[in-house]
């Protein structure tokens, strides 16, 4: 269904109006940002007459107003993080908690405009306006000191794997041997969450949460849970959901394997969004011998 406003397609009018509003312009003109110099500010020198400026002083992608102790924040543009001095001409601070009023990244606007493309029903004037808006869309020029978020995420995931996250362990009760058709309890000491700060390659806060995959070695699998040690007050027969437990049907030697997959993200001062990390997978295994339980006569009635 197509709606028109003064002869212009409604969707195009809304798209153009949004682009002009973000750019602070009052008429057709080139879209600043993706084709301009790396440090060119996408905001105008001042607001238009009567325009509301709910995010005074903030740059796109920089509405998180947390600051580092070293006098700078970061800003995010087109997949890169750039260090921005606080109070500088290109600083992202001073927005005072912009929240949802943070201006969009011009790179994202370019993707929107070029992705939609010119409508066949555009008039010559409308097409000229569209062409002017996307004239500078093209290869993005970044701050030479910027770091690709994908590279940061890879480095942080490697650091998690090699230095920070605990190596999983598998604790089996009873220790060493168990009996067929009786619940054997497994658990691990891996915590259910991790949050910590790092200083390299950027100042960041990392949060990670584990998912647990148990393989009991006989085709059985366990829940996404770390389990718990045996508690005499809680029977695994009466409360099976309280434990990671498994009854082996046949005697033999089995290998219990626990795979912990950490799902994480990181944040940096000055940028509102969180960036995902590649999954970090760690595993551990422990053998168990299952014996056949035999009856013992203890009394003769």
ZAMARGU-4260 file (C-alpha; in steps of 0.2 Angstrom, whole numbers, plus 5000, padded with zeros to 4 digits):
<rodrens>
0) 5000/5000/5000 | 5007/5017/4995 | 5004/5033/5003 | 5009/5050/4996 | 5011/5067/5004
5) 5011/5082/4992 | 5016/5070/4978 | 5031/5062/4987 | 5031/5044/4993 | 5028/5044/5012
10) 5042/5032/5015 | 5055/5042/5005 | 5049/5058/5014 | 5051/5050/5031 | 5069/5043/5026
15) 5074/5060/5019 | 5067/5069/5034 | 5076/5058/5046 | 5093/5060/5037 | 5091/5079/5037
20) 5087/5080/5055 | 5102/5070/5060 | 5113/5080/5049 | 5106/5096/5056 | 5103/5103/5039
25) 5089/5113/5032 | 5088/5107/5014 | 5096/5095/5002 | 5114/5092/5004 | 5128/5078/5005
30) 5127/5066/5019 | 5142/5069/5031 | 5152/5055/5039 | 5157/5040/5028 | 5166/5049/5014
35) 5172/5063/5024 | 5188/5065/5034 | 5191/5053/5049 | 5189/5066/5062 | 5175/5077/5054
40) 5161/5080/5066 | 5144/5075/5059 | 5135/5087/5070 | 5132/5105/5064 | 5140/5121/5072
45) 5123/5125/5080 | 5105/5120/5081 | 5092/5126/5068 | 5080/5139/5074 | 5067/5131/5085
50) 5075/5114/5084 | 5076/5103/5100 | 5093/5097/5105 | 5090/5084/5118 | 5108/5077/5117
55) 5119/5093/5118 | 5137/5090/5115 | 5135/5071/5111 | 5142/5063/5096 | 5133/5048/5087
60) 5138/5032/5096 | 5144/5041/5111 | 5130/5043/5122 | 5137/5033/5136 | 5144/5046/5147
65) 5156/5036/5158 | 5174/5042/5158 | 5190/5034/5161 | 5202/5039/5174 | 5215/5044/5161
70) 5204/5058/5153 | 5197/5050/5138 | 5182/5040/5131 | 5179/5030/5116 | 5168/5032/5101
75) 5161/5019/5089 | 5159/5021/5071 | 5158/5008/5057 | 5165/4994/5066 | 5180/5004/5074
80) 5183/5011/5092 | 5192/5027/5092 | 5200/5036/5108 | 5192/5053/5111 | 5200/5065/5124
85) 5187/5072/5136 | 5182/5090/5133 | 5190/5090/5116 | 5182/5096/5100 | 5178/5078/5095
90) 5174/5072/5112 | 5159/5061/5116 | 5156/5067/5134 | 5145/5081/5140 | 5129/5073/5133
95) 5122/5071/5151 | 5114/5054/5149 | 5107/5054/5131 | 5099/5037/5131 | 5088/5034/5116
100) 5091/5052/5110 | 5109/5047/5104 | 5111/5053/5086 | 5113/5038/5073 | 5130/5034/5066
105) 5131/5042/5048 | 5138/5025/5042 | 5122/5017/5047 | 5112/5031/5039 | 5122/5028/5023
110) 5118/5009/5024 | 5100/5014/5026 | 5099/5026/5012 | 5109/5015/4999 | 5100/5000/5005
115) 5083/5007/5001 | 5089/5014/4985 | 5080/5027/4974 | 5061/5023/4971 | 5056/5022/4953
120) 5041/5034/4957 | 5053/5048/4962 | 5052/5065/4953 | 5067/5072/4946 | 5069/5084/4960
125) 5067/5070/4973 | 5080/5060/4964 | 5092/5074/4964 | 5089/5076/4983 | 5092/5058/4986
130) 5108/5058/4975 | 5114/5073/4985 | 5111/5064/5002 | 5121/5049/4997 | 5134/5058/4987
135) 5148/5055/5000 | 5143/5038/5005 | 5158/5027/5001 | 5174/5020/5009 | 5175/5025/5027
140) 5190/5034/5032 | 5194/5030/5050 | 5205/5037/5064 | 5222/5029/5061 | 5223/5025/5079
145) 5206/5016/5079 | 5205/4998/5083 | 5193/4986/5074 | 5180/4979/5086 | 5181/4962/5078
150) 5200/4962/5082 | 5197/4968/5100 | 5184/4954/5103 | 5196/4941/5096 | 5210/4947/5108
155) 5198/4948/5123 | 5191/4930/5120 | 5209/4924/5119 | 5213/4932/5135 | 5198/4925/5143
160) 5203/4907/5137 | 5221/4908/5142 | 5222/4919/5157 | 5205/4923/5166 | 5192/4909/5165
165) 5194/4894/5177 | 5198/4878/5169 | 5183/4866/5172 | 5184/4852/5183 | 5173/4836/5185
170) 5169/4830/5203 | 5160/4813/5204 | 5152/4807/5219 | 5154/4793/5225 | 5173/4796/5221
175) 5181/4784/5209 | 5167/4770/5209 | 5149/4769/5209 | 5135/4756/5206 | 5123/4752/5192
180) 5106/4759/5193 | 5110/4771/5207 | 5111/4790/5204 | 5129/4795/5202 | 5131/4814/5206
185) 5143/4826/5196 | 5147/4844/5199 | 5159/4857/5194 | 5166/4873/5203 | 5165/4884/5188
190) 5155/4899/5194 | 5139/4905/5185 | 5146/4922/5179 | 5161/4932/5177 | 5164/4951/5177
195) 5180/4960/5177 | 5190/4975/5169 | 5204/4974/5157 | 5216/4988/5151 | 5222/4981/5135
200) 5219/4982/5120 | 5206/4995/5126 | 5199/4999/5143 | 5184/4988/5144 | 5173/4978/5156
205) 5170/4960/5151 | 5155/4950/5156 | 5153/4932/5153 | 5141/4918/5157 | 5144/4899/5155
210) 5133/4886/5148 | 5136/4868/5154 | 5135/4852/5143 | 5137/4836/5152 | 5141/4819/5143
215) 5140/4804/5154 | 5149/4793/5142 | 5135/4780/5139 | 5124/4791/5128 | 5116/4800/5142
220) 5118/4819/5144 | 5115/4832/5158 | 5106/4849/5160 | 5114/4866/5157 | 5119/4867/5176
225) 5135/4866/5186 | 5127/4854/5198 | 5130/4854/5217 | 5139/4842/5229 | 5129/4829/5238
230) 5119/4835/5253 | 5113/4822/5265 | 5097/4832/5268 | 5092/4831/5250 | 5090/4814/5242
235) 5094/4813/5224 | 5080/4800/5222 | 5067/4811/5229 | 5074/4828/5222 | 5082/4823/5205
240) 5082/4841/5199 | 5093/4847/5214 | 5108/4838/5206 | 5117/4834/5190 | 5115/4815/5192
245) 5115/4800/5181 | 5110/4781/5184 | 5122/4770/5174 | 5112/4754/5168 | 5127/4743/5166
250) 5144/4740/5174 | 5159/4746/5165 | 5171/4761/5164 | 5165/4777/5157 | 5171/4795/5154
255) 5161/4810/5160 | 5165/4825/5150 | 5160/4843/5154 | 5160/4856/5141 | 5158/4874/5147
260) 5154/4887/5133 | 5156/4905/5139 | 5145/4918/5131 | 5151/4935/5134 | 5152/4954/5129
265) 5162/4969/5133 | 5158/4988/5135 | 5170/5003/5134 | 5168/5020/5142 | 5159/5032/5131
270) 5150/5020/5120 | 5132/5014/5125 | 5131/4998/5116 | 5139/4981/5121 | 5150/4971/5109
275) 5148/4952/5108 | 5164/4941/5111 | 5167/4925/5102 | 5162/4910/5112 | 5175/4903/5123
280) 5174/4884/5125 | 5183/4874/5139 | 5181/4856/5143 | 5187/4843/5156 | 5184/4824/5158
285) 5185/4812/5172 | 5184/4793/5171 | 5171/4783/5182 | 5170/4764/5185 | 5153/4757/5188
290) 5151/4741/5197 | 5137/4729/5198 | 5128/4730/5215 | 5125/4713/5224 | 5113/4709/5238
295) 5120/4704/5255 | 5110/4694/5267 | 5111/4703/5284 | 5098/4694/5294 | 5087/4678/5293
300) 5070/4681/5298
</rodrens>
